[in-house]
């Protein structure tokens, strides 16, 4: 079969289930890597993690939450003090401003609680679609798919998503990232959305890396669409 024909072929439901099962077996402990004790800490950590590794966020979050253990504490924090705590992560100036405004909004509009509602979440400072989906999935147990750079890259390479070339979510437009999320929601079983989200992230970090993916070691090497591209 010609490469272009194979590239366009959509995976069957049976193959998709096989992929999910293989990833689940390969990464049985896949889950949110951001260290948090409650939903407030989770949402702040996810906001801080934009364009920064989870490891970097975990390196500053404990001191941050020791100083500001609740939204009411962070809401009245000095931006300079917050910047000093999170200085080692990317975009720390903007993020310090955002998480203070986020905490203030939680206090003023939601009684100091993180809302369990998508529209309310994306209305908060610094919270976009990906952050809201992560909070709903990890914090509230809803089935959600958050498309970060790993999910975007891996889902296209494998063949779960077909609307892009498997490049970086950072270079893709918002419309393409949203289209990927919608496509994954369509082809993946809803009861496995959150599981797939974490498995794809772990696979992207540990095997299907942006540069020099470990294709020979990959548990999906006999299924992955990348071999035909």
C-alpha positions as CSV (number, residue, x, y, z in Angstrom):
1,X,0.0,0.0,0.0
2,X,1.2,3.5,-0.8
3,X,2.5,5.6,2.1
4,X,-0.1,8.3,1.4
5,X,-2.9,5.8,1.6
6,X,-1.7,4.3,4.8
7,X,-1.2,7.7,6.3
8,X,-4.8,8.6,5.7
9,X,-6.3,5.3,7.0
10,X,-8.1,5.8,10.3
11,X,-7.4,3.3,13.0
12,X,-10.2,0.9,13.8
13,X,-12.0,0.8,17.2
14,X,-10.3,-2.5,17.8
15,X,-6.8,-1.0,17.1
16,X,-7.6,2.0,19.3
17,X,-8.5,-0.3,22.2
18,X,-5.3,-2.2,21.6
19,X,-3.3,1.0,21.8
20,X,-4.9,2.1,25.0
21,X,-4.4,-1.3,26.6
22,X,-0.8,-1.4,25.6
23,X,-0.1,2.0,27.0
24,X,-2.0,1.2,30.2
25,X,0.1,-1.9,30.7
26,X,3.3,0.0,29.9
27,X,2.5,2.9,32.2
28,X,0.3,1.5,35.0
29,X,1.1,4.4,37.3
30,X,0.5,7.1,34.8
31,X,-1.2,10.1,36.4
32,X,-0.7,13.8,37.1
33,X,2.9,14.5,37.9
34,X,2.2,17.8,39.6
35,X,2.5,17.4,43.4
36,X,-0.6,18.7,45.0
37,X,-2.8,18.1,48.1
38,X,-6.1,19.6,47.0
39,X,-7.8,21.2,44.0
40,X,-6.6,24.7,44.9
41,X,-3.0,23.5,44.8
42,X,-3.7,21.6,41.6
43,X,-5.1,24.6,39.7
44,X,-2.2,26.8,40.7
45,X,0.3,24.2,39.7
46,X,-1.3,23.7,36.3
47,X,-1.2,27.4,35.7
48,X,2.4,27.5,36.7
49,X,3.2,24.5,34.4
50,X,2.5,26.3,31.1
51,X,5.6,26.1,28.9
52,X,7.5,24.7,32.0
53,X,8.2,21.2,33.1
54,X,6.2,19.6,36.0
55,X,9.5,18.9,37.7
56,X,10.3,22.6,37.7
57,X,6.9,23.4,39.2
58,X,7.3,20.8,41.9
59,X,10.6,22.4,42.8
60,X,8.9,25.6,43.8
61,X,5.3,24.7,44.7
62,X,5.9,23.4,48.2
63,X,7.5,26.7,49.4
64,X,4.7,28.6,47.6
65,X,1.9,26.6,49.4
66,X,3.7,26.7,52.7
67,X,3.6,30.5,52.5
68,X,0.1,30.7,50.9
69,X,-1.8,27.5,52.0
70,X,-5.3,28.8,50.8
71,X,-6.7,31.1,48.2
72,X,-7.3,33.8,50.8
73,X,-3.6,33.8,51.6
74,X,-2.4,34.0,48.0
75,X,-5.0,36.6,47.1
76,X,-3.3,39.2,49.2
77,X,0.3,38.2,48.5
78,X,2.9,40.6,47.2
79,X,3.7,39.9,43.6
80,X,7.4,40.5,44.4
81,X,7.3,37.8,47.1
82,X,5.6,35.3,44.8
83,X,8.0,36.1,42.0
84,X,10.9,35.4,44.3
85,X,9.5,32.0,45.2
86,X,8.8,30.9,41.6
87,X,11.7,32.7,39.9
88,X,13.2,29.5,38.5
89,X,10.3,28.6,36.3
90,X,9.5,30.1,32.9
91,X,7.4,33.3,32.6
92,X,7.5,33.7,36.4
93,X,6.5,37.4,36.2
94,X,3.3,36.8,34.3
95,X,2.5,33.7,36.3
96,X,3.0,35.4,39.6
97,X,0.5,38.0,38.6
98,X,-1.9,35.4,37.2
99,X,-2.0,33.1,40.3
100,X,-2.6,36.0,42.6
101,X,-5.5,37.2,40.4
102,X,-6.7,33.6,40.3
103,X,-6.7,33.3,44.0
104,X,-8.5,36.6,44.4
105,X,-11.2,35.6,41.8
106,X,-11.7,32.3,43.7
107,X,-12.3,34.3,46.9
108,X,-14.5,37.0,45.4
109,X,-16.6,34.8,43.0
110,X,-16.5,31.2,44.4
111,X,-16.2,31.5,48.2
112,X,-12.6,30.4,48.1
113,X,-13.4,27.1,46.3
114,X,-12.3,25.9,42.9
115,X,-15.5,25.6,40.8
116,X,-16.4,22.2,39.3
117,X,-17.6,23.9,36.1
118,X,-15.8,24.4,32.8
119,X,-17.1,27.8,31.9
120,X,-16.4,29.1,35.4
121,X,-12.9,27.7,35.3
122,X,-11.9,29.3,31.9
123,X,-13.2,32.6,33.2
124,X,-10.5,32.6,35.9
125,X,-7.2,34.5,35.3
126,X,-4.5,32.3,33.7
127,X,-6.9,29.4,33.1
128,X,-7.4,28.2,29.5
129,X,-9.0,25.1,28.0
130,X,-6.2,22.7,28.8
131,X,-5.9,23.9,32.4
132,X,-9.7,23.6,32.9
133,X,-9.7,20.1,31.5
134,X,-6.8,18.9,33.7
135,X,-8.5,20.4,36.8
136,X,-11.8,18.7,36.0
137,X,-10.2,15.4,35.3
138,X,-7.6,15.2,38.1
139,X,-9.4,17.3,40.7
140,X,-13.0,16.3,40.2
141,X,-12.8,12.9,38.5
142,X,-14.5,13.9,35.2
143,X,-13.6,12.2,31.9
144,X,-11.6,14.9,30.0
145,X,-8.8,15.1,27.4
146,X,-6.3,17.9,27.8
147,X,-4.2,18.4,24.7
148,X,-0.7,19.5,25.7
149,X,2.4,19.2,23.5
150,X,2.9,15.5,24.3
151,X,-0.7,14.5,23.7
152,X,-0.7,16.5,20.4
153,X,2.5,15.0,19.1
154,X,1.9,11.4,20.2
155,X,-1.7,11.2,19.1
156,X,-0.8,12.3,15.6
157,X,2.2,10.1,15.3
158,X,0.3,7.0,16.4
159,X,-2.7,7.8,14.2
160,X,-5.3,8.5,16.8
161,X,-5.7,12.0,15.4
162,X,-5.5,12.8,11.7
163,X,-5.8,16.6,11.4
164,X,-2.1,17.4,11.7
165,X,1.4,16.2,11.1
166,X,2.5,15.2,14.6
167,X,4.5,18.3,15.2
168,X,4.5,20.5,18.2
169,X,1.3,21.8,19.9
170,X,3.3,25.0,20.6
171,X,3.8,25.6,16.8
172,X,0.2,24.5,16.0
173,X,-2.6,27.0,16.0
174,X,-5.3,27.0,18.7
175,X,-7.8,25.8,16.1
176,X,-5.6,22.7,15.3
177,X,-5.1,21.9,19.0
178,X,-8.9,22.2,19.6
179,X,-9.6,20.1,16.5
180,X,-7.2,17.4,18.0
181,X,-9.1,17.4,21.3
182,X,-12.5,17.1,19.5
183,X,-11.1,14.3,17.3
184,X,-9.8,12.3,20.3
185,X,-13.1,12.7,22.1
186,X,-14.8,11.2,19.1
187,X,-12.5,8.2,18.5
188,X,-11.6,7.3,22.1
189,X,-14.1,5.6,24.5
190,X,-15.3,8.3,26.9
191,X,-14.7,6.2,30.0
192,X,-11.0,6.1,29.0
193,X,-10.5,9.8,28.1
194,X,-8.6,10.7,31.3
195,X,-6.6,7.5,31.3
196,X,-5.6,8.1,27.6
197,X,-4.6,11.7,28.4
198,X,-2.1,10.5,31.1
199,X,-0.8,7.5,29.1
200,X,-0.1,9.7,26.1
201,X,1.8,12.2,28.2
202,X,3.9,9.5,29.8
203,X,4.6,7.9,26.5
204,X,5.6,11.3,25.0
205,X,8.0,11.9,27.9
206,X,9.6,8.5,28.2
207,X,9.5,7.1,24.6
208,X,7.9,9.1,21.9
209,X,10.0,12.2,22.4
210,X,9.9,15.2,20.1
211,X,13.4,14.5,19.0
212,X,14.9,11.1,18.5
213,X,11.9,9.0,19.6
214,X,12.8,5.5,20.7
215,X,10.8,3.7,18.0
216,X,12.7,0.4,18.3
217,X,11.7,0.2,22.0
218,X,8.2,1.4,21.6
219,X,5.3,-0.8,22.7
220,X,3.3,0.5,19.8
221,X,5.9,0.0,17.1
222,X,3.8,-2.5,15.2
223,X,0.8,-0.2,15.2
224,X,2.1,3.3,15.0
225,X,1.4,5.2,11.8
226,X,4.8,7.0,12.0
227,X,6.5,4.1,10.3
228,X,4.6,4.9,7.1
229,X,5.2,8.7,7.1
